[in-house]
Amino acid sequence: MTPQSLMLNFLGLYVFGRDTAVYSGSVIDVFGRVDVSEDAVRSTLTRMTARGLLTKHRNGRKVYFGLTPRATEVLRDGERRIWQTGALNTDWDGTWTLIGFSLPESRRSERHDLRSQLMWAGFGPVQNGLWIAPGHHDVTGMVEELGLAEHVTVFTAQHAKPTEAADLAHRAFDTAAIAARYRDFLARWGGPTPLETLPDDLARQLVLHSDWLELVRQDPHLPAELLDAEWPAIEAEQLFQSLARRYAQTATPLAEAAIESITIA
């Protein structure tokens, strides 16, 4: 996990949905519990402010950081993926969204950015220049933001014989790797006292949410009917939700003691 990944989860837990900004010293304190250095925290706050994700506020000699609308939208998307989308797709109607594109070698950087955004949005490559995702996906904003609307073709379709839906899923997505990540999560968090080396449940809460969000953002949310009956995401999601509820109780008093904040308009 990168410091920025941890930072976004920290902000999602303790700033998102509140009209507050948090004192930088409080962030340093919390991140020290997960072995992130003061320099790394300050550098991350500076970079996120420069990227338009955080706003800086001064109160006396102290510096506080709040969310920008852009950061709020990023965190809202994370909240949606964690608590609403779920780890299992049971509503698939048999439709795929297909994206075809062709960019010359001179535009390699833009091609890389497009592929990265497609992966983030749950697409996988079925063959060169053709990416697919199950269900209906509106990629208008993503493509326009990249300035590639003229180079991208988007349409929806259903597979036809001899192509099988399960074969498409396994060709476009590394389902074995996805399953392995969920099993790793179960092994890491499934014991009676997970991550005992961390000092307290505030630290465990931060790492838990960071682990889970990273996991679900790498999951293309494939239809359940195309996956193994023992798909490990089901058990992993149940474990996450159980631990999240536990830490919401035990970490709250620790956070209240550790985090200093101010109200902002």
JOVEN-V461428 format. One record per backbone hydrogen bond with DSSP energy under -0.5 kcal/mol. CO is the residue of the C=O (numbers start at 1). NH is the residue of the N-H. E is the energy in kcal/mol with one decimal. If there is no record, write none. Layout:
BEGIN
co | nh | e
CO | NH | E
CO | NH | E
END
This chain:
BEGIN
co | nh | e
2 | 6 | -2.2
3 | 7 | -2.6
4 | 8 | -2.6
5 | 9 | -1.7
6 | 10 | -2.6
7 | 11 | -2.9
8 | 12 | -2.2
9 | 13 | -2.0
10 | 14 | -2.5
11 | 15 | -2.3
11 | 16 | -3.1
15 | 18 | -2.1
18 | 20 | -1.5
19 | 264 | -2.5
21 | 262 | -2.3
22 | 65 | -2.4
23 | 26 | -0.9
23 | 27 | -1.6
24 | 28 | -2.3
25 | 29 | -1.9
26 | 30 | -2.5
27 | 31 | -2.8
28 | 32 | -1.7
29 | 33 | -0.7
30 | 33 | -1.0
31 | 34 | -1.2
31 | 36 | -2.3
32 | 35 | -1.3
33 | 199 | -0.6
35 | 37 | -0.5
37 | 41 | -2.1
38 | 42 | -2.7
39 | 43 | -2.5
40 | 44 | -2.3
41 | 45 | -2.6
42 | 46 | -2.2
43 | 47 | -2.5
44 | 48 | -2.5
45 | 49 | -1.8
46 | 50 | -2.3
47 | 51 | -1.7
48 | 53 | -2.9
48 | 54 | -1.0
49 | 52 | -1.5
53 | 68 | -1.6
55 | 66 | -2.5
57 | 64 | -3.6
59 | 62 | -1.5
62 | 59 | -2.3
63 | 24 | -2.6
64 | 57 | -2.9
65 | 22 | -2.4
66 | 55 | -2.4
68 | 72 | -2.4
69 | 73 | -2.0
70 | 74 | -2.0
71 | 75 | -2.6
72 | 76 | -2.3
73 | 77 | -2.2
74 | 78 | -1.9
75 | 79 | -2.6
76 | 80 | -2.2
77 | 81 | -2.3
78 | 82 | -2.2
79 | 83 | -2.8
80 | 84 | -1.9
80 | 85 | -2.8
81 | 86 | -0.7
88 | 90 | -0.9
89 | 224 | -3.1
95 | 135 | -3.9
96 | 98 | -0.5
96 | 157 | -2.2
97 | 133 | -1.7
98 | 155 | -2.2
99 | 131 | -2.7
100 | 153 | -2.9
104 | 107 | -2.1
105 | 108 | -1.4
107 | 111 | -2.1
108 | 112 | -2.5
109 | 113 | -2.2
110 | 114 | -2.4
111 | 115 | -2.4
112 | 116 | -2.5
113 | 117 | -2.4
114 | 118 | -2.5
115 | 119 | -2.4
116 | 120 | -2.1
117 | 121 | -1.8
118 | 123 | -2.8
119 | 122 | -1.4
124 | 126 | -0.6
124 | 132 | -2.8
127 | 130 | -2.5
129 | 101 | -2.0
130 | 126 | -2.1
130 | 127 | -1.5
131 | 99 | -2.8
132 | 124 | -2.4
133 | 97 | -3.0
135 | 137 | -0.5
137 | 139 | -0.8
139 | 143 | -2.6
140 | 144 | -2.6
141 | 145 | -2.4
142 | 146 | -1.5
143 | 147 | -0.5
143 | 148 | -2.3
144 | 147 | -0.8
148 | 151 | -1.8
148 | 152 | -0.5
149 | 152 | -0.8
151 | 102 | -1.0
153 | 100 | -2.8
155 | 98 | -3.5
157 | 96 | -3.2
160 | 163 | -2.0
164 | 168 | -2.1
165 | 169 | -2.4
166 | 170 | -2.2
167 | 171 | -2.0
168 | 172 | -2.6
169 | 173 | -1.7
173 | 175 | -1.8
174 | 178 | -2.1
175 | 179 | -2.6
176 | 180 | -2.1
177 | 181 | -1.9
178 | 182 | -1.7
179 | 183 | -2.2
180 | 184 | -2.4
181 | 185 | -2.0
182 | 186 | -2.2
183 | 187 | -2.3
184 | 188 | -2.4
185 | 189 | -2.4
186 | 190 | -1.6
188 | 195 | -0.6
191 | 194 | -0.5
193 | 196 | -0.5
195 | 198 | -1.6
200 | 204 | -1.9
201 | 205 | -2.5
202 | 206 | -1.9
203 | 207 | -2.2
204 | 208 | -2.9
205 | 209 | -2.4
206 | 210 | -1.9
207 | 211 | -3.0
208 | 212 | -2.6
209 | 213 | -2.5
210 | 214 | -2.1
211 | 215 | -1.8
212 | 216 | -2.8
213 | 217 | -2.0
214 | 218 | -0.8
215 | 218 | -0.7
216 | 219 | -0.7
218 | 220 | -0.6
222 | 89 | -0.9
223 | 226 | -1.7
224 | 227 | -1.8
228 | 231 | -1.4
231 | 234 | -1.4
232 | 236 | -2.3
233 | 237 | -2.4
234 | 238 | -1.8
235 | 239 | -2.1
236 | 240 | -2.6
237 | 241 | -2.6
238 | 242 | -2.0
239 | 243 | -2.5
240 | 244 | -3.0
241 | 245 | -2.1
242 | 246 | -1.9
243 | 247 | -3.0
244 | 248 | -1.8
245 | 249 | -0.9
246 | 249 | -0.9
246 | 250 | -2.2
247 | 251 | -2.7
249 | 253 | -0.6
251 | 255 | -2.6
252 | 256 | -2.6
253 | 257 | -1.5
254 | 258 | -1.7
255 | 259 | -2.9
258 | 260 | -0.6
260 | 23 | -2.9
262 | 21 | -2.1
END
